[in-house]
Amino acid sequence: MKRTLEKTFTIIGVILFTALLIGSFMFYEGTKNNNDTNKLIQDFIDEENVQDITPEQVINILSNGSLYMIAITILCILAGIFSLILLKNRARSAGILLITTSILGSLLTIFLGILGGIAYLIAGITIIVKDKKARNGTDQSF
């Protein structure tokens, strides 16, 4: 059975999660020892009259958050690629993996990965529906 739609949506999801990964890398690099970032954060702290936190602590929080985002998006990309490999022999498992990855990827990226998650969700649901039709013998695409 040709699975062009499922493969296309999975690849779109991988591309969208890759774009989020690149953005996370850029954000991480932007927070490392940058005088402009220090000045911007210090101005914000002075303007808001915050006294319990230093600019270094804010930069550390932003840096750790971007590393977290990098780790989650790498896992989502790998799950998408793995589901493409599974699609030939174990379609139902690939669909379940895509649906799970879409939900967890969207939630764990704090909805920054929602577009990639939607693409994975469409692909996963389509895989499972087509697999059920093929098992029941009601598939008309032969």
C-alpha positions in Angstrom: 0.0 0.0 0.0 1.3 3.4 -0.9 1.5 5.7 2.0 2.4 9.0 0.3 0.2 11.2 2.5 1.5 9.7 5.7 5.1 10.0 4.6 4.6 13.6 3.5 3.0 14.7 6.8 5.7 12.9 8.8 8.4 14.6 6.8 6.7 18.0 7.2 6.6 17.3 11.0 10.3 16.5 11.0 11.1 19.7 9.1 9.0 21.8 11.5 10.7 20.2 14.5 14.1 20.8 12.8 13.2 24.5 12.4 12.4 24.6 16.1 15.7 22.9 16.8 17.6 25.5 14.8 15.8 28.3 16.5 16.6 26.8 19.9 20.3 26.6 18.9 20.2 30.2 17.9 18.6 31.3 21.1 21.1 29.3 23.1 24.0 30.9 21.3 22.4 34.3 21.8 22.4 33.9 25.6 26.0 32.9 26.0 28.3 35.6 27.3 26.8 38.4 25.3 27.3 41.9 26.6 24.1 43.2 24.9 22.1 40.5 26.5 23.5 41.3 29.9 22.7 45.0 29.4 19.2 44.3 28.2 18.5 42.1 31.2 20.1 44.5 33.6 17.9 47.3 32.2 14.8 45.2 32.6 15.7 44.3 36.2 16.3 48.0 37.0 13.2 49.1 35.3 11.0 46.6 37.1 12.8 47.1 40.4 13.5 43.4 40.8 16.0 42.8 43.6 16.1 39.0 44.1 17.8 38.0 40.8 20.9 38.9 38.9 21.4 39.0 35.1 23.6 36.0 35.3 20.8 34.0 36.9 18.4 35.1 34.2 20.9 34.1 31.4 21.4 30.7 33.2 17.6 30.1 33.2 17.3 31.0 29.5 20.3 28.9 28.6 19.0 25.9 30.4 15.5 26.3 28.9 17.0 26.4 25.4 19.0 23.3 26.1 15.8 21.6 27.3 14.1 22.6 24.1 17.0 21.3 22.0 16.8 17.9 23.8 13.1 17.6 23.3 13.1 18.6 19.6 15.9 16.1 18.9 13.8 13.3 20.4 10.8 14.4 18.4 12.9 14.4 15.2 14.3 11.0 15.9 10.8 9.6 16.7 9.6 10.9 13.3 12.4 9.4 11.4 12.0 6.1 13.3 8.3 6.0 12.5 9.1 6.4 8.8 11.3 3.4 9.0 8.6 1.4 10.9 6.0 2.4 8.4 6.8 -0.4 5.9 6.6 -3.4 8.2 4.7 -2.2 11.3 2.4 0.6 10.2 0.2 0.5 13.4 3.2 0.9 15.6 4.4 3.8 13.5 1.0 5.5 13.8 0.9 5.0 17.6 4.5 6.4 17.8 3.5 9.5 15.8 0.4 10.2 17.8 2.3 9.8 21.1 5.2 12.0 19.8 2.7 14.6 18.6 1.0 14.9 22.0 4.2 14.8 24.1 6.2 16.9 21.7 3.6 19.7 21.7 3.2 19.6 25.5 6.8 19.3 26.4 7.9 22.2 24.0 5.3 24.3 25.8 3.3 24.4 22.5 6.2 25.8 20.5 6.2 22.5 18.6 2.4 22.5 18.0 2.7 22.7 14.2 5.1 19.7 14.0 2.8 18.0 16.5 -0.2 18.6 14.3 1.6 17.2 11.2 2.6 14.1 13.2 -1.0 13.7 14.5 -2.5 13.8 11.0 0.0 11.3 9.8 -0.5 9.0 12.8 -4.3 9.0 12.6 -4.2 8.4 8.9 -1.8 5.5 9.3 -4.1 3.8 11.9 -7.3 4.4 9.9 -5.7 3.0 6.7 -4.3 0.1 8.6 -7.7 -0.8 10.1 -9.3 -0.6 6.6 -6.6 -2.9 5.2 -7.1 -5.4 7.9 -10.9 -5.4 7.4 -10.5 -5.8 3.7 -12.4 -2.5 3.0 -9.5 -0.6 1.5 -10.4 0.5 -2.1 -6.9 1.8 -3.0 -5.5 -1.5 -4.4 
